[in-house]
């Protein structure tokens, strides 16, 4: 650690030039300090994109040390947390309080369950995004968060960092972070605990040169100081002045360092300052003099108020201690030694939960973490073996934490503390001899985050993708493969990072094969191999051509007591797996197994549903004279690919029946009913019924089925020879018509009731003449529904798209109308679209 108090990673010789790593570090330090200053936050952090572009790496932090950020040293780019969202979107992510965090980022809220606000902004220059910055503040009344001015200043700080990084990158001097990068740790600026004033005093002439801080300590405005020692001495206790002068002369003559306490008059009382000094160097032109002028140079330290406070605390029986921001003990009084039964030399420089076995449960570290992040006091009870209750209280600040500990006598004391809002935590199950094997909080949060990500994965491929996005950045791996078990053989389900075809040699191997992947499954325990020599030693028959990595973690995926598959995490370089990391990976293996088993069942059910849907929808529409017809279907449910929307084109005598329908629901029952209605419409249409009779008969059929479901439809009987169309709407969206000249309108035709409601409703029939070159669009409401807007707005948006879409064919036009819908991740409903273009041969 240098004089700046900033931790740096060791760099090769020559890498610390102006345009090297030091330039990047200086820009990062300036950015996080500025972010804290302009927002009033108590912590700021900067993340830069890793060299492999897969994750954001923590490179600088102010206020909250990286050791308390937990598992967030490496954040997957696709992770559902605010800093990753800011990087991906290029926009500010402002979360005023915990409630907004839970609503918008539930995964992040699970991993960081504390009441605080945060803001994340991208670090970019032009179109280049280098990473993101984030600030954290204690929850404020009313959940106001940052003001617009503060957000603008935060973005400005990020933009300055982006510009600095872009300048370094332009000169080829930007050193991107990787898994070995150690983040810079910057203390939040604060007022000095000790004031130091500098002076140069000529004892013969009484002339004193003093800096501004020296004048401030003596209570003299700098511009009013006359440079005379007598002026300063007038502020001291008279009984100290003569002795101090003599001590100064003796120190100069004997070449000793002067160290002396002086009492300074402060109002009606006194305070004590400490003076340190030594003889000044004699200028070369005066060294020949027999007796050089006696000059004392040194400093005045105004710190004795703090020393008095420490002395007072040492006299108390209760335990008092100070913790640095990373949780290490920086001060402990003798009362704490007696209370905890451990010496100061064991406490200082260590975290309490690392020293005391009965505090090793992560829940106690979490209390400290909660206080530091929220900047609010926290109190809790702990049972020190064998049966002694202690009260602990943390009082946070931007520079660290002040702690207090005292005995809690009996259950009434515990109950009283609980009534006052303290958290009561019992450590009675941990004995003084228990091994300290509890995982750290960062590891637990990584497991929680993985669990949250897997809950959103529906299909097996989504599970594998979520695993890759979490495991690889978190542990620094470069390759991932997931094999599933089918009939006691391994089959590749998903892989990333391996060359194409490389894993084919493992396809179909039996579980009885002697390989680390199969051994981990049959034994039910993970296999951690830290280098190639270990692999060849334990598995001499392993093919050398299969060794493309230097370290591996083979995680068995076992759900409900049976093997589901195996997850293989590969590292390009040798990798050590400490016990904590092995425990986390083992826990994640269990989560992955459960999610994969659930997804496989879902995939099986989905395959059946997709087969049903495929059987019910038309495989292809008929080729018809004088007209072109094309249809599209998009499911509204995620993964299942099934619903109740349908379209059809049915030749009927000299005409063609066109229909789009929508059965409510998004499940197998809706699809089955849709198939029945489609078959009924085809039968009624080919029998030659009028459009109004076809719809009325379909309504009676739906009522007779007593399914409890409703349906809507738009039915058109079109005669290509004449261009006449007869239309009937049953509670359905109005069709759209684009004229040959491009004018497009919604056909606001009379509409009958929805199907399945009335026994004998009236379905009015409308007539329309299509001009050659016209395009008629029938669709379901899933295409026009938008969250937060009405159907009228959606219809107008679709009309405008149809009017202005440029396409060389009807197929391309259908695809263009569905572009937005295909890229909407959570559609509210299914979509069916049927386009008909009137192109009579005589007109051509």
Secondary structure, 3 states (H helix, E strand, C coil): CCCCCCCCCCCCCCCCCCCCHHHHHHHHHHHHHHHHHHHCCCEEEEEEECCCCCEEEEEEEECCCHHHCCCCCEEECCCCCHHHHHHHHCCCEEECCHHHHHHHCHHHHHHCCCCEEEEEEEEEECCEEEEEEEEEEECCHHHCCCCHHHHHHHHHHHHHHHHHHHHHHHCCCCCCCCCCCCCEEECCCCCCCCEEEEEEEECCCCEEEECHHHHHHCCCCHHHCCCEHHHHHCCECHHHHHHHHHHHHHHHHHCCCEEEEEEEEECCEEEEEEEEEEECCCCHHHCCCCCCCCEEEEEEEECHHHHHHHHHHHCCCCEEEEECCCCEEEEECHHHHHHHCCCHHHHECCEHHHHCHHHCCHHHHHHHHHHHHHCCCEEEEEEECCCEEEEEEEEEECCEEEEEEEECCHHHHHHHHHHCCCEECCCCCCCCCCCCCCCCHHHHHHHHHHHHHHHCCCCHHHHHHHHHHHHHHHHCCCEEEEEEEECCEEEEEEEECCCCCHHHHHCCCECCCCCHHHHHHHHCCCEEECCHHHHHHHCCCCCHHHCCCCEEEEEEEEECCEEEEEEEEEECCCCCCCHHHHHHHHHHHHHHHHHHHHHHHHHHHHHHHHHHHHHHCCCCCCCECCEEEEEEEECCCCCCCCCCEEEEEEEECCEEEEEEEEECCCCHHHHHHHHHHHHHHHHHHHCCCCHHHHHHHHHHHHHHHCCCCCEEEEEEEEECCCCEEEEEEECCCCCEEECCCCCEEECCCCCECCECCCCCCCCCEEEEECCCCCEEEEECHHHCCCCCCCHHHHHHHHHHHHHHCCCCCHHHHHHHHCHHHHCCCCCCCCEEEEEEEECCCCCC
